[in-house]
Amino acid sequence: MQWLVILAAVVYIGTLYLMPLLIKMIAPRQTALNYRNQEIPVGLGLVFSLTAVPTLIFGVVIKLTSLSQTAVAVITILSFGFLGLIDDTLGSREARGFRGHFRALRNGYLTTGALKAGFGLVTALLVSSVGATSLINIILNALIIALNANLANLLDVRPGRAGKFYLLAAFVLSLTGYFSPALIFVAVSAAAYLPWDLNAEVMMGDVGSNVLGAVIGLAVIEFSLQGRAVSLALLIFVHLYAERRSLTELIENTPILNYFDLIGRKRT
């Protein structure tokens, strides 16, 4: 436990140190318009991978975590982060939602969204195969990881929303008794990063939101079969809803969700 606290502190301090450096590096090269049509640097969620991955690997060296558990977490973080980075740097916003991306694919145009969905599912299948006892479990777990990654991406359209979603999910998961250094280290990094996002100074981008969602997915696949089935049903429902209607409108029109969404956000 002592090492866990020390490494969590290293992640927090490392995030605070890296953020200004990453902003200086990314701002001249990669910006996007936020919901207020302000041009700000995008892709700062890269800091989650830069801080959590080395710390997790060091955790193996000091026997804090097992090699297999850490390998699964590192592969998940780096893979989903890389796919998100491709979308942040090469993607366009012409095609939206699963239907939009796969409609474009049918018409002979490969979007980064379709690429991300396809290879994200492949990565999820790989990590879900570790310790799995049946094909059904592998598929169930892979869908949970992939859809959680995309859910966090869907939420990352307002300052702080995806980050607060992750921190709330991590807190709830901890109440269930789930323990994972990956979940903790990413949560610590997200908490340190969040003020920049809440102040609308940066956007985490898919490189960050994909990682947040995928790490939540890794935690959820530890649930019982019934718990995972319920989780997958909820994820499918939310995605079907998002294909047809706006999650932002739902959040803004639901008082408790809107209150949580506005906590800490810079007002204009």
Summary of the structure (lengths in Angstrom):
residues: 268
radius of gyration: 17.7
end to end distance: 42.3
largest distance: 55.3
contacts: 919
relative contact order: 0.16
helix: 73%
strand: 3%
